[in-house]
Amino acid sequence: MGDVAVGARSGHDGPEEGPRHSGEPAPAPSAGGVNAAPDPAAPGDTGTPGEQAVPPGHAPGAHPQTPGANPQASGVNPQAPGANPQASGEHTTAPDRTPGEDGAQPPQPAKGKKQKSFWKELPLLIGIALVLALVIKTFLVQAFSIPSDSMQNTLQQGDRVLVDKLTPWFGSEPERGEVVVFKDPGHWLDGEPTPDPNAVQRVLGWIGLMPSADEKDLIKRVIGVGGDTVECKGTGPVKVNGKALNEPYVYAGNTPCTDDDQGGQFKITVPEGKIWVMGDHRQNSLDSRYHQNQPGGGAVPVDNVVGRAFVIAWPPTRWGTLPVPDTFDQPGISQAMSAAPAALGLAGAVPIVLWRRRRAAATSGTPVGTRVSGGGTAG
């Protein structure tokens, strides 16, 4: 009989190792010179670290795919559920996705009608702008240029002022102290040089983007309105309804009144529906004082007033408002306003007195209008 190698026991009973076939490597000798073979794993026994159980019928070195084993050990990358296909370095192709799924961008819709070019829309935009400018000039605000020094130092030559044209449409009339623009009431500008604008300036002036050269307008300060009595004696001060004006806006070095025989000395009652105007540069202004020999006696019809200048818009260094000076708000300067309360009180008292007299007459039996003797006062 041939020799049979008997393996060492692991300390418990079990099936013995089968005979070793030819060609299989011999097990390593044990410390006692006896060959030792790994003991097959018993149920519930995990074996010692580093040892691997070899089932019967499998050659050593083979790695069966047991549950829980790492499939990467053999270099095979199965596409199992939950497995990472990128682990083996192989490239996979993602399945088709519907638009909007997993962040996929939906297909872009086809472009509609091509937008119009800016240059094709430019004429329309310019036309709208011109219409708006014309409406603003006609009904709201208009710019005027100052061509002379008659309103120094309030206004300088070359200033641009904005004139309110809206309030006159609602019945507003000029008030004392306002700076107003008005149309020539009758030959005030005779002999004055007339500018000769080019075609572009004429168009811009017509739509209100530039002062119009064709319009003969003047700008002065309102001193008196209809019903006021305005007077100048000597060098001043100017008096309105007997009240002297304190005029700090008068050009430095000028006197409020001009002592001459050409119109600087006057006393006039302004007709209703007209205004009396004077320039702030008193000794360099041909205003109402020097047109008393013309129709209207130097007063300007309210209908000729274009509007009130309320702000200096150009140049930027001269920007500022044009308020009404405080001197025109002094008590008693407006005779119409001071007489109004008394007139209203009288108008309200008359009907009451007549009603009480009729009632008293009806009670006493005496006809209305009959003189009643005695010391009593009727009603």
Summary of the structure (lengths in Angstrom):
residues: 379
radius of gyration: 56.5
end to end distance: 168.6
largest distance: 182.8
contacts: 829
relative contact order: 0.10
helix: 23%
strand: 15%
